[in-house]
Amino acid sequence: MSALQRSLPAMLVPGSVLLTAAFAQKTTQSLLAALAKHIPSLSGLQHFFLDNNGKIRTALGIVVALNLIRWANRFLNDIARNSWRASPPSDWIWSNEIAVVTGCSGGIGRTVVEKLIKKGLCVAVLDLKDPPEAFKDQPRILFCKCDVTKPDEVAAAAEEIRTNIGHPTILINNAGICRPCRILDASAERLHQTFSVNSLAHWFTVQQFLPDMIKNNKGHIVTVASAASFLALPRCSDYSGSKSAARAFHDVLGSELKHFYHAPNVITTAVHTQFVRTPIIQDIQQRLDEEGQNILEADFVGEKIVERLVSKRGGVLILPESRSFLSAVAAWPAWMQEIVRDKYGRASAKRNE
């Protein structure tokens, strides 16, 4: 859905009322008077309109102006993240496209693969774990057992994909791990693994699949990061840090595609979610449910990712959308940031009791 489509309903009603109040005042008064004769309770509304017409117009004007600003902001965000294009590329044929997804044993990766198959795409899956049974006999799925933290294994998997099904046009860096741990308890091995899976692997896969996308000036790279990249969570310093690195990777990738590789039709999307009901949060899921946390379903997140792919538009997905404000936390005054961190810190400490 475009920015214009999302904002239109919010502008249409107050805008229509404003135009009526401004340019058809006599008609409105006559209409209210006629209605008041048949519905006496509306006489109060008639007098209110007559006494406060100027204030009503001012209030409605403010509402319309704010919605216009909101629409303009969304529109500019959308085209800015798509090399300043208002319309998507037209050379996508889903039955011919090939996607690579890292991590598919469960959670978001699995549901994304399932939905892409239904769209007619061929999907190559990179994972250390064996694929779900439902994937094993699926002709449109190529499973490559691969440790995405090892460049040599990623290169071998990429060669297998290119040989067997062709050059991918979509790459979804989805693989991720999270094991809550305080800073003083984090081992070097644990830190290396978290950063390797959650961020370094993105370099290794992109280095394999991006060159052909650049050559054809066509592609879509999805970086599955986290809302924790905006707001660092206690007991998740390695997770928040690695996801912040993934977010920085996404930002630089988009810039380099435009200014170094001159491939504006290779688009990028970053996905930042709150807690998602996947194996990654199994250690704290019960406490989150007890706290009444809004835990997203993997199917919902997967659907949003596939919707973005089908729209052929890059950008940033923050899920749920009601948490979009988190992306601006770093720009808040220090005292406001500290209030938010304290809230999450207390909740995290309570879970650890």
N, C-alpha and C positions, 0 to 999 in steps of 0.2 A: 504494500500500500504506500503510495507516494505521500510526501509531506502535505501537498495540497489536499489530497483525499482525507488525510487524518484530521486536518484543521478545518475543513469546510463546514462540518456540522456545527462546530463551536462558533463559527462566524456567522452562519446563515440566519439563525433565529434572532440574536440581538441586532444584527445588521438590518434585517427586514423590519423589525420593530422601530429601529432608529430612523430608517427612511420614512416609515409611515408617520412617526411622531414629528419628523422635521418638515415633510413636504405634503402631508395629507392630514393636517391637524383638524380641519373642519370636518372632513370625512370621518375621521376617527371619533370626533365628538358626536356626530350624528349617529354613528353606528352604536356607540355606547348608550346614547339616549334612547334609541329604539330598543336596544336590548333591555335597558332598565325598565321600560314600560311593561315588558313581558316577564322580566326576572327582577323584582324589586331589590333583591339583595345586591344587584350590580350598581345600584345608584351610588353607593359609597365609592366604588371604583371610578365612576364617572367624575365625581367631585374631586377625587384624589388626582386623576389625570389632569383635570382643568387647573387645579391649584399647584401642581408640581411638574408641569410639562417641561419646563426648562431644566429642572434637576434630572428628570428622567432621561432627557436627551443627553445631558452631560454624562450621566452614569453609563448609559448604553454606548456612548462614544468612547469612553474609557475601555469598556469591555471589548469593543470592536478593535480599538487600537492595540490593546494587549494581545489579542488573538492574531492580528496582522503581524505583529512583531514576532510572536511565537512561530507563525507559519514561515516568515522570512528566515528565521534562525534555522528551522528544520530544513528548509529548501536549500539554504546556503551550505549547511552541514552536509547534506546529501550530495550536492554536486561537487563540493570541495573534496570529498572522499572518493570521488569517481573522476579525477582529473578534470574537474570543472565541466563535466558533461551532464546535460539534463536528461538524456535518453540512454538506455543501456545498449551495449553492442548487440548486433542482430545475428551473428554467425554461430549461435549455439544451437545444436541439435542434440537433444538429450540421449537419443538412442545411439549416438556416435561418441558420446563423451566418456572419458575414463577418469575415475576418481581414486585417489589414494587416501586411506584413513589409517591413522596409527592408533592402536588400542581398540579392540572390538569385543573382548571377552564378555563385557557387560557394560551397563550404564549408557552414557551418551554415545560412545562409539558404536555400540551394537545397534541402537535405534537409528542412528544416522545411516548406517550401512543398509538396514532393512528398508528405510524410506527411499534411499537412492536407487536400490534395486527396483522398487515399484515404479520409479520414474523412468526405468529403462536403461540406466547407466550400467556399465561394467565397473566393478569396484575391486581394487587390490587392497588387501588388508595386511598391515605390518604389526605383528604382535609376538611376544615370547610365549604366551599361553596358547593352548590349542583353541581353535575356533569353536563357537557353539555348534551343536549337532545340526541345527537348521541350516548352517552355512556350508556344510561339507559337501552336499550334493547339489549345490546351487551353481549352475553353469556360468552365471554372471559374476561370480566371486572367485578371485584368485588369492589364496592365502599364502603369505610368505612368513615363515617363522623367522623372526628378526629381532635382535636387541637394538632398538633405535638409538641407544647411547653409544653404539660402536660404529664409527664411520665405515669401516670395511664391510660390515654386515648390511648396512643401509645401501651401500654401493652395489653389493651383490644382489640384494632384493630389487633394486631399481633396474638392474640389467635384466633380471628375470621378468619383470613387469613389461619392460620395453620389448623384449623378445616374444613374449607370449600374447600380450593383448594390446601393446602399442604405447604411445607417449601420453601420459596423463595430462588432463587439462584442469583438474581440480586436486588440490592437496589440502587435507584437513589434519592439522597437527593437534590431535586430541589426547594422546597418551599422557597420563599424569599420575602422580602419587602424592599422598599426604598422610603423614604419621605424626600426630600432635606430640610435641616434645619441647621442653623448655630449653633455652639457649645453652645453659651450662650442662645439660644432659645430652646434647647433640654430638654424636661421634663424627669423626672426619669421614668415615665410610658412608654414614647416613647423609651427610651434607652433599658429598660428591654424587650420590645416587639421585637425590632429589633434584639438584640443579641439572644433572645430566638428562633426566627424563623430562622435566618440566620446561627446560629452556634450551640447553645445548642441542638436544635432538632436533629442534626446529632448524638450526643451521644445517645439520647433516642432511635432512630430507630436502630442504629448499635447494641446497647446493647440487643435489642430484636431479631434481625435477624442474627447477626454474629455467635453466638454459633453453630448453625446448619451448617453454611458454614464451620466453622473450623472443626467440626466433620467429614464432608465429604471431606474436603480439596478441596472445589470447591465453587466459587462465584465471583461476580464482584460488587464492591461498587463504585458508581459514586458520587463525590462531586461537585455540581455546585457552584462554587465560583464566582470570577469576576476579570477582569483586575484591578479593584479598589483595589484588595488585594496587588498588586505590587506598585500601584501609588495612594496614598490617595487623594481623591478629595475634594476640598472645598465644604462646605455645605452638605457633605456626610460623616462626621467623624464617625457616628455610623455605616453606611453601610460599609465603607472601613474597619473599625475596626472589624466588625463582619465577613466580608468576609476574612480578614487576619486570623482570628481565624479558619475559615473553612479550609483555606489552611494549617495552622499548623496541624489541626486535620488530614487532608489527609496524610501529611508527616509522622506523628507519627503512624497512623494506619498501613501504609505500613511496617514500621520498626517493630512494635509489631507483625504483622502477621508472619513475618519471624523469629524473634528471641525469641518471647515469646510463640506464639501459634503454631509455626512450621507448618504453612499452606501456603506454597508458591504458591499453585494454587488458592488461594483466592486473586484476583488482584484488584487494585484500579486505578481509573482515576479521575483526577481533571480537571474541565472545567473552563476556564477563558475567558470571553467574554467582548468585548466592549459593547456599548449601543445596546440593542436588542429591536425591536419594539414589546413591550408587554405592558400590563396595568401598569407595574411597573414604566414606564417613561412617563406616559400620561401627567403629569403636566409640563414636560419640552420638550416634543416631538416636538412641533411646533418651539421652539427656536432652537433646534438641527437641524431640517430640514432647517431653515433659515440660519444657520451657515454653512450648507453643510457637516455636520458630517456624517460619514459612519455608518448608523444605520443598524445593521444586522436584517434579517428576522428570526422569530422564527422557521420557517420550515427549514431554512438552519442549524441553531444550532442543532435542533432536529435530523436532518439527520446525522450530524457529530457525535453526541453522539451515535446514533444507529449503525453507521458504526464502531465505536470503540468497541461497545459491540459485534458485529458480528465478528470482527477481533480476539476476545478473547485475546486482548493485553491491558494491563494497560498502564498508562502514563499520560501525561499532554497535554491537548488541549488548545491552545491559539488561539482565533478567533477574528478577522481575523488573519491568520498566519503572515501577514505583520506587526502586532503589537507585534510579539514575543519578540522584543527588550525590551518591558516594564518589562519583568521578570528580567532583569539585571539592572534596574534603581538604585536599592539600592546599587549596587557595583560601580556606577559611582562616579567621583569626586563631591564634594559638590556643586561646582559652576554649573556643568552640571545639577545636580538634580534640583537646584533652578531655572534654566532657564525653565525646563519642568514644574515645579510646578507653576511658574509665568504665563506660557501660559494658563494652565488650570484654574488657579485662576482668571485671567482676564476674561476668557470666562464665568466662573461661576458667577462672580459678574455682568457681563453684562446681563446675563439671569435673574438675580434677580431685575433688574432695573424696 
